[in-house]
Amino acid sequence: MNEKKVALLIETSAAYGRGLLEGIGRFHQQKNSNWSLIIEPSGLIDRPPPWLKNWDGDGILARINDRSMANRLAKLNIPMIDLRGIAEKLNTPFVGVDNRTVSELAFQHLRNRGFRSFGVVTTPRSFHKHLNERCDIFLQLVQQAGFQCKIFRGTRFGNPALDWETQQEKIAAWLGKRSQQFPIALLCVNDLIARETIEACHRANLSVPEQVAVMGVDNDTYLCTLSSPPMTSVAVDAPSIGYKAAELLEEMMNAPQKSEYVQETLLPCQEVVVRASTDIFAIEDPEVTQALSYIRERACLNIGVDEVVATTSLCRTLLERRFAKSLNRSIYKEILRVKLDRAKALLRTTDQALSQIAEVTGFQSSVYLSQVFRRELQTTPGRWRAENAVQ
């Protein structure tokens, strides 16, 4: 079998790019591909390497930054897949993130925390169409739920003349104008913007998450944990995207030259990784807040609805009504949600047996935990772990 020369024009400087490379590497190993891989350490905006001009290769996986880069790569006339998706009207398949699932997970998480005021911190509309999608879909979801959402587009990304200090002052001033809406929940369209938004909150003497809850997208562990407080983020599945792109490139390199391919393949996100930047309940009702605090602390200790009710001064019927008004769900559903979130976290980050996880999260058995997963998530714990486990 002839060896295929494949160039990986993917940045190694950011977590998303490294995740793509991880998935490509997994494909390379699992499929025992006959690829000869060419890669150089790089940043996202670095230009294509000079050797590419006369390179006699068979395929390219690239994060295409602009039309100029696209035109240079197109001259090679070999199979190519775009992994960024910002250059318009490329005759090249794109594999990337399903941004509807990003926005849906973000809104669901923040709404579950009781927030009624929302905002998005994003880039100028001309900068990146996929970041625009995250913003627009989130805005639509907020409005459909009957709430308002404010948009800040004055970040330094896409504003080359704007320095870091000026950006921080602008974000802080914008947040100051939202003070009558506190507590407010902000979706930032990526983790770098989210981290800088948290810094702007500190500058404006605003408490995170008590006044401003902030969440990002990508779950870049370094950015999320270097933030103070640590930052909640929607986890995108970059390794699966890289694997899918490699799989498609292999198909293209083996196919007749005039074969047709799906121009856009989008992979969904599965999880919000919750950290301190959103770890609060924005509920005005003190009785509901008291009950939620008790549930968060003791949900996995086999508590029931009556025990939650006993922590308040209300009867069960009245507390259920207030839960429905504040969170649009019952006390039982909130207990179950917390238990499921703890179970998912253990499935994602440990190799503990299902029986152990069932025990520590308050489910009677692994069988019952599996039944709950099927009913609530339409999957099994094993399948969920396989799709979401930290590599």
C-alpha positions in Angstrom: 0.0 0.0 0.0 1.4 3.4 -1.0 2.2 5.8 1.7 0.1 9.0 1.7 1.7 12.3 2.6 -0.6 14.4 4.8 0.0 18.0 6.0 -1.5 19.1 9.3 -1.8 22.9 9.2 -3.3 23.1 12.7 -2.1 25.3 15.6 -0.4 23.7 18.5 -0.6 26.8 20.7 -4.3 26.4 21.8 -6.3 23.6 23.4 -8.8 23.3 20.5 -6.0 22.8 18.0 -4.3 20.2 20.2 -7.6 18.5 20.6 -8.0 18.2 16.9 -4.5 16.8 16.6 -5.3 14.3 19.4 -8.3 13.0 17.4 -6.2 12.8 14.2 -3.6 10.9 16.0 -6.2 8.5 17.4 -7.5 7.8 13.8 -3.9 7.3 12.6 -3.2 4.7 15.3 -6.6 2.9 15.4 -6.9 2.6 11.7 -3.2 1.8 11.2 -3.3 4.4 8.4 -0.4 4.6 5.9 -0.1 8.3 6.4 3.2 10.2 6.6 2.2 13.1 8.7 3.9 16.5 8.4 3.3 19.0 11.2 5.2 22.0 12.6 4.5 23.8 16.0 2.6 26.9 15.2 0.0 29.5 16.3 -3.4 30.0 14.8 -2.6 33.0 12.7 0.8 31.8 11.4 1.1 31.7 7.6 1.4 28.4 5.8 5.1 27.2 5.8 7.2 28.1 2.7 7.9 24.4 1.8 4.2 23.9 1.1 4.4 25.8 -2.3 6.3 23.0 -4.0 5.1 20.1 -1.8 4.1 16.9 -3.5 1.5 15.7 -1.0 -1.7 13.7 -1.0 -4.0 15.6 1.5 -4.3 18.5 3.9 -6.1 19.0 7.2 -6.1 22.8 7.8 -7.4 25.6 10.0 -7.9 28.0 7.1 -7.7 31.6 8.4 -8.6 33.6 5.3 -9.1 33.7 1.6 -5.4 34.2 0.9 -4.5 31.0 2.7 -7.4 29.1 1.0 -6.2 30.2 -2.4 -2.6 29.1 -1.7 -3.8 25.7 -0.6 -6.2 25.3 -3.5 -3.4 25.6 -6.0 -2.0 22.3 -4.7 -5.1 20.6 -6.2 -5.2 17.8 -3.6 -8.0 16.7 -1.1 -8.3 19.1 1.7 -10.6 19.6 4.7 -11.1 22.9 6.5 -11.3 22.8 10.3 -12.0 26.5 11.0 -14.8 27.5 8.8 -14.4 31.3 8.5 -13.3 31.7 4.9 -16.4 32.1 2.8 -17.4 30.1 -0.3 -14.7 27.4 -0.1 -15.2 24.4 -2.3 -13.8 22.3 0.6 -15.6 20.2 3.2 -15.7 21.8 6.7 -15.8 19.7 9.9 -16.5 21.6 13.2 -18.7 22.3 16.2 -22.4 22.3 16.2 -23.0 25.7 17.7 -26.6 25.1 18.3 -25.7 22.6 21.0 -23.2 25.0 22.4 -25.8 27.7 22.9 -28.5 25.2 24.1 -26.2 23.7 26.8 -25.1 27.2 27.9 -28.7 28.5 28.2 -30.0 25.4 29.9 -27.2 25.5 32.5 -27.7 29.2 33.3 -31.5 28.9 33.3 -31.2 25.9 35.6 -29.4 28.2 38.0 -32.4 30.5 38.1 -31.0 33.4 36.0 -33.5 35.8 34.4 -31.0 38.4 33.1 -28.6 37.4 30.3 -25.8 38.8 28.2 -23.3 37.7 25.5 -19.7 38.9 25.2 -18.5 38.3 21.7 -16.5 39.7 18.8 -17.5 42.1 16.0 -19.9 40.5 13.6 -17.4 40.6 10.8 -14.8 38.5 12.7 -16.0 34.9 12.9 -19.3 33.6 11.6 -19.4 30.6 14.0 -19.0 32.9 17.0 -21.9 34.9 15.5 -23.9 31.7 15.5 -23.3 31.0 19.2 -24.4 34.6 20.0 -27.4 34.6 17.7 -28.8 31.2 18.8 -28.3 32.0 22.5 -30.1 35.3 22.0 -33.0 33.5 20.3 -33.2 31.0 23.2 -33.3 33.7 25.8 -36.0 35.7 24.0 -38.1 32.6 23.4 -38.0 32.0 27.2 -39.4 35.5 27.7 -36.2 37.2 28.9 -33.9 39.9 27.6 -30.3 39.5 26.5 -27.7 42.3 26.0 -24.8 41.9 23.6 -21.3 43.3 23.9 -19.2 43.2 20.7 -16.3 45.5 21.7 -13.7 42.8 22.4 -10.2 43.2 21.0 -10.7 40.1 18.8 -11.5 41.5 15.4 -10.6 45.0 16.6 -6.8 45.1 15.9 -6.6 48.7 17.0 -8.1 47.9 20.5 -5.5 47.2 23.2 -6.1 45.0 26.2 -6.4 47.8 28.7 -9.0 49.7 26.7 -11.0 46.5 26.1 -11.1 45.9 29.9 -12.3 49.4 30.5 -15.1 49.0 27.9 -16.3 45.7 29.3 -16.3 47.1 32.8 -18.2 50.2 31.7 -20.8 48.0 29.9 -21.2 45.8 32.9 -21.7 48.9 35.1 -24.7 49.9 32.9 -26.2 46.5 33.5 -26.2 46.9 37.3 -30.0 47.2 37.6 -30.1 43.7 36.1 -27.8 42.0 38.6 -27.4 39.1 39.0 -26.7 38.6 35.3 -25.4 35.6 33.5 -23.0 36.0 30.6 -22.1 33.6 27.8 -18.7 34.5 26.4 -18.2 32.9 23.0 -14.9 31.4 23.9 -12.8 30.8 27.0 -10.2 33.5 26.3 -13.0 36.2 26.1 -14.6 34.7 29.2 -11.4 34.9 31.2 -10.8 38.5 30.2 -14.4 39.3 31.1 -13.9 37.9 34.6 -10.8 40.2 34.9 -13.0 43.1 33.8 -15.5 42.2 36.5 -12.6 42.5 39.1 -11.7 45.9 37.7 -15.3 47.1 38.1 -15.4 45.6 41.7 -18.2 43.2 40.6 -18.4 39.8 42.4 -18.2 36.6 40.2 -20.6 34.8 40.4 -22.7 36.6 42.9 -23.3 39.6 40.7 -22.1 38.4 37.3 -21.9 34.7 36.4 -19.5 34.1 33.5 -19.1 31.0 31.3 -17.0 30.3 28.3 -16.8 27.8 25.4 -14.1 25.2 24.6 -13.2 24.0 28.2 -9.6 25.0 27.7 -8.4 23.6 31.1 -5.5 26.1 31.4 -7.6 29.2 30.7 -10.4 27.9 32.9 -8.3 27.2 35.9 -6.0 30.2 35.6 -9.2 32.3 36.0 -10.2 33.5 39.4 -12.7 32.1 40.2 -12.2 29.0 38.0 -14.4 29.2 35.0 -17.4 27.2 33.8 -17.2 26.3 30.1 -19.1 24.3 27.4 -16.8 21.4 26.5 -16.4 21.0 22.7 -15.3 17.6 21.5 -12.3 18.6 19.4 -10.8 15.1 19.4 -13.9 13.7 17.8 -13.9 16.5 15.3 -10.3 15.7 14.4 -11.0 12.0 14.1 -14.0 12.7 11.8 -12.0 15.0 9.6 -9.2 12.4 9.3 -11.8 9.8 8.4 -13.3 12.0 5.7 -9.8 12.9 4.3 -8.9 9.2 4.0 -12.2 8.7 2.1 -11.4 11.6 -0.2 -7.8 10.5 -0.9 -9.1 7.0 -1.9 -12.0 8.2 -4.0 -12.3 9.1 -7.7 -11.4 12.7 -8.3 -14.9 14.0 -9.1 -16.7 12.5 -6.1 -19.1 14.7 -4.1 -18.9 15.1 -0.3 -21.0 16.7 2.3 -19.8 20.3 2.6 -20.4 20.7 6.3 -20.2 18.1 9.1 -21.0 19.4 12.6 -20.4 17.5 15.8 -22.5 18.2 18.9 -21.3 19.2 22.4 -22.3 17.0 25.3 -21.6 18.8 28.5 -21.1 22.0 30.5 -18.1 21.6 32.9 -19.2 23.5 35.9 -16.8 25.5 38.0 -17.1 28.4 40.5 -17.8 31.2 38.0 -21.4 30.1 37.7 -21.8 28.1 40.9 -24.7 30.0 42.3 -28.4 30.1 42.2 -30.0 33.4 41.1 -33.2 32.9 43.0 -35.0 35.8 44.7 -37.2 33.5 46.8 -35.3 32.8 50.1 -37.2 29.6 50.8 -36.3 28.1 47.4 -32.7 29.3 47.8 -32.6 27.5 51.1 -34.0 24.3 49.6 -31.6 24.4 46.7 -28.6 24.9 49.0 -29.7 21.8 51.0 -30.1 19.8 47.7 -26.7 20.8 46.4 -25.1 19.6 49.6 -27.0 16.4 50.3 -28.6 15.2 47.0 -26.3 12.2 46.8 -27.2 11.1 50.4 -30.5 9.5 49.5 -32.6 12.5 50.5 -36.2 12.7 49.5 -38.6 15.6 48.8 -40.0 15.6 52.4 -36.5 16.2 53.8 -36.0 19.2 51.5 -39.4 20.6 52.5 -38.4 20.2 56.2 -35.5 22.7 55.8 -38.0 25.5 54.9 -41.0 27.0 56.7 -43.4 26.0 53.9 -45.7 23.1 53.2 -44.8 20.8 50.4 -47.5 22.1 48.1 -46.4 25.7 48.4 -42.7 24.9 48.1 -43.5 22.9 44.9 -45.3 25.9 43.5 -42.4 28.2 44.2 -40.0 25.8 42.7 -42.0 25.6 39.5 -42.2 29.4 39.4 -38.5 29.9 40.0 -37.0 27.0 38.1 -39.8 25.5 36.0 -39.2 22.1 37.6 -40.2 20.1 40.7 -38.2 19.4 43.8 -37.7 15.8 42.8 -36.4 16.8 39.4 -33.9 19.1 41.0 -32.6 16.3 43.3 -32.3 14.0 40.3 -30.6 16.7 38.2 -27.9 17.2 40.8 -27.3 13.5 41.3 -27.1 13.0 37.5 -24.6 15.8 37.2 -22.4 14.2 39.9 -22.6 10.8 38.2 -21.7 12.3 34.8 -18.7 14.1 36.4 -17.4 10.8 37.8 -18.0 9.0 34.5 -16.2 11.7 32.7 -13.1 12.1 34.9 -12.6 8.7 36.6 -12.5 5.0 35.7 -14.6 4.0 38.7 -17.0 1.1 38.2 -20.6 1.9 37.6 -21.6 0.2 40.9 -19.2 2.6 42.8 -20.6 5.6 41.0 -24.2 4.6 41.7 -23.3 4.2 45.4 -21.6 7.6 45.9 -24.2 9.5 43.9 -27.2 8.1 45.8 -28.7 5.7 43.2 -29.7 2.4 44.6 -27.7 0.3 42.1 -26.0 0.4 38.8 -29.1 -1.1 37.3 -31.2 1.8 38.5 -28.6 4.4 37.4 -28.7 2.8 33.9 -32.5 3.1 33.9 -32.3 6.8 34.9 -29.7 7.5 32.2 -31.9 5.9 29.5 -35.0 7.7 30.7 -33.4 11.2 31.2 -30.6 11.2 28.7 -31.6 8.5 26.1 -28.3 6.8 26.5 -26.5 4.4 28.8 -23.8 5.3 31.3 -21.2 3.2 29.4 -22.0 4.9 26.1 -22.0 8.4 27.8 -18.6 7.7 29.3 -17.2 6.5 26.0 -18.3 9.7 24.3 -17.3 12.1 27.0 -14.4 10.7 29.1 -11.4 12.8 29.6 -8.6 11.3 27.5 
